[in-house]
């Protein structure tokens, strides 16, 4: 399987960082050992990617500070598809081509922005919403293109590892 992750507010929560200034924001990134352990377990049988609307410098810096660089096959960032960022379908088509995704292999997409999941669903991907903003269950019910909903990335990974990778 392929696992594609948004970076900002998906692989880290807005509660993990200090957004008061740019300097404090970037200094607040650090390794999340449990998350990295889960990603490493997932990587044993699957391919992991990052698909971010952040620029290359941002993506590279954050995954380096969080000690995730070796966990991902590849990354795609806004500098590569700046004319059509997520949720534009052309960004998803770019990622499919760049990552050489086989449509016969299931692709899971983890994202904190609902609109980005709608496009992913149109591409045939399994959608996983990371609900960092604590949107109510009642409000989320109207989005039938969301396959799975979790309050944090770790919860999602534990569920999916137990469901698919322990066979």
Residue, then its C-alpha position, 0 to 999 in steps of 0.5 A: x500500500x501507499x501512504x501519503x501524508x500531508x505535513x502541516x497539522x497532520x504529522x504534527x498538531x497545532x498544539x505541538x508548536x509555538x506559532x507566536x513568531x516564525x523563529x519560535x515556530x521553527x524552533x518548536x519542531x522536535x522528534x516525536x519518537x512514538x510517531x516515528x516508531x509507528x511510521x517505521x513499522x508502517x514503512x516495513x511493508x509499504x511506501x510512505x510519502x509527503x504531499x505538502x502545500x508547504x515550500x521545499x525549505x519548509x518541508x525539508x526543515x520540518x522532516x529533518x527536525x522531526x527526524x523523519x527524513x529516512x522514513x519517506x520514499x519521496x516528498x512533493x511540495x508547493x514549489x513543484x506545483x505552485x500554480x495548482x496547490x491542493x485541493x486542485x486536482x492537477x496537484x494530485x495528478x502531479x503526485x501520482x506521476x512523481x511518486x509513480x503510484x500504481x492505481x492497482x495499489x491502494x493509496x491512503x491519504x492523511x490530511x487535516x484539511x477537508x477540501x483536500x480529502x474530497x479531491x483525493x477521494x475523486x482520485x480513488x484514494x482512501x481518505x483519512x481525516x486528522x481532526x486536529x481542530x476538533x470538528x464535531x462528529x455531527x458536522x463531519x457526518x456530512x462529508x461522505x468522502x472521508x473514509x476514516x476520522x481520527x483525532x491525531x495521527x498516532x491514533x490513525x496509524x495504530x488503527x491502520x497498522x492493526x487492521x492491515x499490517x498485522x496479517 
